[in-house]
Amino acid sequence: MVLPLVDEDKPKCFLCHEGFENIEDLQNHQKTIHKEFFDFHEKNVRREPAPGDVTVF
């Protein structure tokens, strides 16, 4: 799918590909429509380095 150039600067939901006028509208959309998706992934977050990550001191 090719978007017209006028829509390239607007934020877009990565789950349903719907475009919004500003980032606040996108955040409200994701908090209401895709609430289950984000709640599931918030619970399963592991904050540790992935295997093979290199730490630079």
Biopython code that builds the backbone (N, CA, C, O; Angstrom):
import numpy as np
from Bio.PDB.StructureBuilder import StructureBuilder

atoms = [
    (1, "MET", "N", (0.838, -1.157, 0.000)),
    (1, "MET", "CA", (0.000, 0.000, 0.000)),
    (1, "MET", "C", (0.903, 1.247, 0.000)),
    (1, "MET", "O", (1.859, 1.320, 0.772)),
    (2, "VAL", "N", (0.612, 2.178, -0.824)),
    (2, "VAL", "CA", (1.393, 3.396, -0.926)),
    (2, "VAL", "C", (0.565, 4.561, -0.401)),
    (2, "VAL", "O", (-0.561, 4.788, -0.842)),
    (3, "LEU", "N", (1.143, 5.299, 0.553)),
    (3, "LEU", "CA", (0.454, 6.452, 1.108)),
    (3, "LEU", "C", (0.827, 7.709, 0.334)),
    (3, "LEU", "O", (1.958, 7.835, -0.136)),
    (4, "PRO", "N", (-0.097, 8.623, 0.200)),
    (4, "PRO", "CA", (0.254, 9.892, -0.441)),
    (4, "PRO", "C", (1.243, 10.664, 0.438)),
    (4, "PRO", "O", (1.300, 10.444, 1.648)),
    (5, "LEU", "N", (2.006, 11.553, -0.157)),
    (5, "LEU", "CA", (3.015, 12.299, 0.576)),
    (5, "LEU", "C", (2.435, 13.169, 1.684)),
    (5, "LEU", "O", (3.146, 13.488, 2.637)),
    (6, "VAL", "N", (1.177, 13.559, 1.593)),
    (6, "VAL", "CA", (0.584, 14.423, 2.618)),
    (6, "VAL", "C", (0.400, 13.694, 3.946)),
    (6, "VAL", "O", (0.260, 14.351, 4.977)),
    (7, "ASP", "N", (0.396, 12.357, 3.961)),
    (7, "ASP", "CA", (0.179, 11.597, 5.193)),
    (7, "ASP", "C", (1.471, 11.110, 5.841)),
    (7, "ASP", "O", (1.408, 10.465, 6.887)),
    (8, "GLU", "N", (2.612, 11.385, 5.278)),
    (8, "GLU", "CA", (3.856, 10.841, 5.813)),
    (8, "GLU", "C", (4.260, 11.463, 7.142)),
    (8, "GLU", "O", (4.993, 10.836, 7.907)),
    (9, "ASP", "N", (3.810, 12.663, 7.439)),
    (9, "ASP", "CA", (4.205, 13.312, 8.683)),
    (9, "ASP", "C", (3.246, 13.031, 9.836)),
    (9, "ASP", "O", (3.477, 13.497, 10.952)),
    (10, "LYS", "N", (2.179, 12.282, 9.590)),
    (10, "LYS", "CA", (1.190, 11.990, 10.631)),
    (10, "LYS", "C", (1.509, 10.646, 11.288)),
    (10, "LYS", "O", (1.935, 9.713, 10.607)),
    (11, "PRO", "N", (1.305, 10.537, 12.613)),
    (11, "PRO", "CA", (1.550, 9.264, 13.290)),
    (11, "PRO", "C", (0.539, 8.207, 12.859)),
    (11, "PRO", "O", (-0.597, 8.518, 12.501)),
    (12, "LYS", "N", (0.976, 6.957, 12.901)),
    (12, "LYS", "CA", (0.164, 5.842, 12.431)),
    (12, "LYS", "C", (0.264, 4.698, 13.430)),
    (12, "LYS", "O", (1.352, 4.396, 13.921)),
    (13, "CYS", "N", (-0.846, 4.070, 13.729)),
    (13, "CYS", "CA", (-0.882, 2.934, 14.644)),
    (13, "CYS", "C", (-0.225, 1.734, 13.968)),
    (13, "CYS", "O", (-0.583, 1.376, 12.846)),
    (14, "PHE", "N", (0.738, 1.114, 14.653)),
    (14, "PHE", "CA", (1.426, -0.020, 14.053)),
    (14, "PHE", "C", (0.620, -1.308, 14.125)),
    (14, "PHE", "O", (0.998, -2.303, 13.508)),
    (15, "LEU", "N", (-0.481, -1.310, 14.864)),
    (15, "LEU", "CA", (-1.309, -2.504, 14.951)),
    (15, "LEU", "C", (-2.407, -2.532, 13.891)),
    (15, "LEU", "O", (-2.629, -3.564, 13.256)),
    (16, "CYS", "N", (-3.093, -1.411, 13.695)),
    (16, "CYS", "CA", (-4.204, -1.388, 12.740)),
    (16, "CYS", "C", (-3.951, -0.469, 11.550)),
    (16, "CYS", "O", (-4.784, -0.380, 10.648)),
    (17, "HIS", "N", (-2.797, 0.222, 11.539)),
    (17, "HIS", "CA", (-2.376, 1.094, 10.433)),
    (17, "HIS", "C", (-3.324, 2.265, 10.184)),
    (17, "HIS", "O", (-3.428, 2.758, 9.061)),
    (18, "GLU", "N", (-3.999, 2.699, 11.214)),
    (18, "GLU", "CA", (-4.873, 3.867, 11.095)),
    (18, "GLU", "C", (-4.054, 5.125, 11.370)),
    (18, "GLU", "O", (-3.263, 5.149, 12.312)),
    (19, "GLY", "N", (-4.230, 6.161, 10.569)),
    (19, "GLY", "CA", (-3.484, 7.404, 10.731)),
    (19, "GLY", "C", (-4.202, 8.383, 11.641)),
    (19, "GLY", "O", (-5.429, 8.365, 11.733)),
    (20, "PHE", "N", (-3.432, 9.252, 12.325)),
    (20, "PHE", "CA", (-3.979, 10.220, 13.258)),
    (20, "PHE", "C", (-3.368, 11.575, 13.002)),
    (20, "PHE", "O", (-2.311, 11.685, 12.381)),
    (21, "GLU", "N", (-4.046, 12.623, 13.487)),
    (21, "GLU", "CA", (-3.587, 13.992, 13.281)),
    (21, "GLU", "C", (-2.398, 14.337, 14.173)),
    (21, "GLU", "O", (-1.510, 15.080, 13.757)),
    (22, "ASN", "N", (-2.371, 13.796, 15.414)),
    (22, "ASN", "CA", (-1.263, 14.090, 16.318)),
    (22, "ASN", "C", (-0.983, 12.886, 17.209)),
    (22, "ASN", "O", (-1.741, 11.916, 17.217)),
    (23, "ILE", "N", (0.110, 12.958, 17.954)),
    (23, "ILE", "CA", (0.546, 11.831, 18.770)),
    (23, "ILE", "C", (-0.396, 11.575, 19.943)),
    (23, "ILE", "O", (-0.529, 10.432, 20.380)),
    (24, "GLU", "N", (-1.050, 12.611, 20.459)),
    (24, "GLU", "CA", (-1.988, 12.427, 21.574)),
    (24, "GLU", "C", (-3.184, 11.582, 21.141)),
    (24, "GLU", "O", (-3.641, 10.726, 21.898)),
    (25, "ASP", "N", (-3.694, 11.816, 19.928)),
    (25, "ASP", "CA", (-4.799, 11.007, 19.413)),
    (25, "ASP", "C", (-4.370, 9.551, 19.250)),
    (25, "ASP", "O", (-5.145, 8.636, 19.529)),
    (26, "LEU", "N", (-3.142, 9.340, 18.801)),
    (26, "LEU", "CA", (-2.618, 7.980, 18.647)),
    (26, "LEU", "C", (-2.507, 7.292, 20.001)),
    (26, "LEU", "O", (-2.891, 6.130, 20.135)),
    (27, "GLN", "N", (-1.990, 7.991, 21.003)),
    (27, "GLN", "CA", (-1.861, 7.403, 22.334)),
    (27, "GLN", "C", (-3.223, 7.063, 22.929)),
    (27, "GLN", "O", (-3.378, 6.004, 23.537)),
    (28, "ASN", "N", (-4.207, 7.935, 22.768)),
    (28, "ASN", "CA", (-5.557, 7.649, 23.259)),
    (28, "ASN", "C", (-6.161, 6.452, 22.534)),
    (28, "ASN", "O", (-6.831, 5.628, 23.157)),
    (29, "HIS", "N", (-5.934, 6.346, 21.239)),
    (29, "HIS", "CA", (-6.416, 5.217, 20.449)),
    (29, "HIS", "C", (-5.818, 3.914, 20.959)),
    (29, "HIS", "O", (-6.530, 2.927, 21.141)),
    (30, "GLN", "N", (-4.506, 3.911, 21.189)),
    (30, "GLN", "CA", (-3.846, 2.686, 21.632)),
    (30, "GLN", "C", (-4.253, 2.307, 23.049)),
    (30, "GLN", "O", (-4.323, 1.121, 23.369)),
    (31, "LYS", "N", (-4.524, 3.296, 23.911)),
    (31, "LYS", "CA", (-4.939, 3.003, 25.282)),
    (31, "LYS", "C", (-6.359, 2.466, 25.346)),
    (31, "LYS", "O", (-6.698, 1.755, 26.292)),
    (32, "THR", "N", (-7.205, 2.787, 24.361)),
    (32, "THR", "CA", (-8.591, 2.336, 24.397)),
    (32, "THR", "C", (-8.827, 1.128, 23.496)),
    (32, "THR", "O", (-9.333, 0.108, 23.964)),
    (33, "ILE", "N", (-8.479, 1.218, 22.241)),
    (33, "ILE", "CA", (-8.783, 0.159, 21.278)),
    (33, "ILE", "C", (-7.884, -1.055, 21.466)),
    (33, "ILE", "O", (-8.360, -2.188, 21.403)),
    (34, "HIS", "N", (-6.597, -0.840, 21.696)),
    (34, "HIS", "CA", (-5.625, -1.938, 21.788)),
    (34, "HIS", "C", (-5.150, -2.157, 23.221)),
    (34, "HIS", "O", (-4.010, -2.565, 23.441)),
    (35, "LYS", "N", (-6.012, -1.890, 24.190)),
    (35, "LYS", "CA", (-5.651, -1.987, 25.602)),
    (35, "LYS", "C", (-5.174, -3.391, 25.980)),
    (35, "LYS", "O", (-4.204, -3.521, 26.726)),
    (36, "GLU", "N", (-5.822, -4.429, 25.493)),
    (36, "GLU", "CA", (-5.456, -5.795, 25.839)),
    (36, "GLU", "C", (-4.047, -6.125, 25.357)),
    (36, "GLU", "O", (-3.289, -6.785, 26.068)),
    (37, "PHE", "N", (-3.695, -5.676, 24.166)),
    (37, "PHE", "CA", (-2.371, -5.942, 23.609)),
    (37, "PHE", "C", (-1.287, -5.325, 24.490)),
    (37, "PHE", "O", (-0.310, -5.991, 24.833)),
    (38, "PHE", "N", (-1.455, -4.064, 24.853)),
    (38, "PHE", "CA", (-0.440, -3.379, 25.637)),
    (38, "PHE", "C", (-0.396, -3.886, 27.071)),
    (38, "PHE", "O", (0.686, -3.954, 27.654)),
    (39, "ASP", "N", (-1.527, -4.242, 27.659)),
    (39, "ASP", "CA", (-1.536, -4.804, 29.012)),
    (39, "ASP", "C", (-0.796, -6.135, 29.039)),
    (39, "ASP", "O", (-0.030, -6.386, 29.969)),
    (40, "PHE", "N", (-1.002, -6.987, 28.053)),
    (40, "PHE", "CA", (-0.334, -8.279, 27.984)),
    (40, "PHE", "C", (1.173, -8.101, 27.890)),
    (40, "PHE", "O", (1.924, -8.796, 28.576)),
    (41, "HIS", "N", (1.622, -7.178, 27.050)),
    (41, "HIS", "CA", (3.054, -7.000, 26.849)),
    (41, "HIS", "C", (3.714, -6.211, 27.975)),
    (41, "HIS", "O", (4.924, -6.327, 28.169)),
    (42, "GLU", "N", (2.960, -5.421, 28.713)),
    (42, "GLU", "CA", (3.515, -4.745, 29.884)),
    (42, "GLU", "C", (3.871, -5.762, 30.968)),
    (42, "GLU", "O", (4.879, -5.606, 31.657)),
    (43, "LYS", "N", (3.049, -6.801, 31.120)),
    (43, "LYS", "CA", (3.278, -7.812, 32.150)),
    (43, "LYS", "C", (4.467, -8.699, 31.811)),
    (43, "LYS", "O", (5.150, -9.182, 32.714)),
    (44, "ASN", "N", (4.726, -8.921, 30.531)),
    (44, "ASN", "CA", (5.755, -9.863, 30.110)),
    (44, "ASN", "C", (7.059, -9.184, 29.695)),
    (44, "ASN", "O", (7.790, -9.701, 28.851)),
    (45, "VAL", "N", (7.345, -8.037, 30.285)),
    (45, "VAL", "CA", (8.561, -7.306, 29.931)),
    (45, "VAL", "C", (9.705, -7.786, 30.815)),
    (45, "VAL", "O", (9.612, -7.789, 32.042)),
    (46, "ARG", "N", (10.788, -8.192, 30.155)),
    (46, "ARG", "CA", (11.994, -8.557, 30.884)),
    (46, "ARG", "C", (13.045, -7.498, 30.582)),
    (46, "ARG", "O", (13.420, -7.312, 29.425)),
    (47, "ARG", "N", (13.516, -6.815, 31.592)),
    (47, "ARG", "CA", (14.502, -5.748, 31.436)),
    (47, "ARG", "C", (15.899, -6.304, 31.721)),
    (47, "ARG", "O", (16.488, -6.015, 32.763)),
    (48, "GLU", "N", (16.411, -7.087, 30.807)),
    (48, "GLU", "CA", (17.752, -7.631, 30.952)),
    (48, "GLU", "C", (18.398, -7.682, 29.576)),
    (48, "GLU", "O", (17.695, -7.654, 28.566)),
    (49, "PRO", "N", (19.710, -7.755, 29.519)),
    (49, "PRO", "CA", (20.375, -7.812, 28.215)),
    (49, "PRO", "C", (20.028, -9.102, 27.475)),
    (49, "PRO", "O", (19.867, -10.163, 28.078)),
    (50, "ALA", "N", (19.920, -8.985, 26.185)),
    (50, "ALA", "CA", (19.672, -10.158, 25.349)),
    (50, "ALA", "C", (20.963, -10.966, 25.223)),
    (50, "ALA", "O", (22.049, -10.411, 25.392)),
    (51, "PRO", "N", (20.869, -12.252, 24.934)),
    (51, "PRO", "CA", (22.082, -13.042, 24.727)),
    (51, "PRO", "C", (22.921, -12.465, 23.588)),
    (51, "PRO", "O", (22.411, -12.188, 22.502)),
    (52, "GLY", "N", (24.214, -12.291, 23.853)),
    (52, "GLY", "CA", (25.098, -11.755, 22.831)),
    (52, "GLY", "C", (25.279, -10.259, 22.896)),
    (52, "GLY", "O", (26.087, -9.714, 22.143)),
    (53, "ASP", "N", (24.547, -9.558, 23.781)),
    (53, "ASP", "CA", (24.732, -8.111, 23.918)),
    (53, "ASP", "C", (26.113, -7.834, 24.525)),
    (53, "ASP", "O", (26.584, -8.567, 25.394)),
    (54, "VAL", "N", (26.730, -6.786, 24.057)),
    (54, "VAL", "CA", (28.058, -6.404, 24.524)),
    (54, "VAL", "C", (27.935, -5.135, 25.353)),
    (54, "VAL", "O", (27.323, -4.161, 24.912)),
    (55, "THR", "N", (28.503, -5.138, 26.532)),
    (55, "THR", "CA", (28.497, -3.971, 27.385)),
    (55, "THR", "C", (29.830, -3.258, 27.246)),
    (55, "THR", "O", (30.890, -3.870, 27.382)),
    (56, "VAL", "N", (29.771, -1.951, 26.973)),
    (56, "VAL", "CA", (30.991, -1.161, 26.838)),
    (56, "VAL", "C", (31.194, -0.367, 28.106)),
    (56, "VAL", "O", (30.306, 0.359, 28.551)),
    (57, "PHE", "N", (32.379, -0.515, 28.686)),
    (57, "PHE", "CA", (32.701, 0.205, 29.919)),
    (57, "PHE", "C", (33.521, 1.418, 29.612)),
    (57, "PHE", "O", (33.894, 2.158, 30.522)),
]
sb = StructureBuilder()
sb.init_structure("model")
sb.init_model(0)
sb.init_chain("A")
sb.init_seg("    ")
for serial, (resi, resn, name, xyz) in enumerate(atoms, 1):
    if name == "N":
        sb.init_residue(resn, " ", resi, " ")
    sb.init_atom(name, np.array(xyz, "f"), 0.0, 1.0, " ", f" {name:<3s}", serial, name[0])
structure = sb.get_structure()
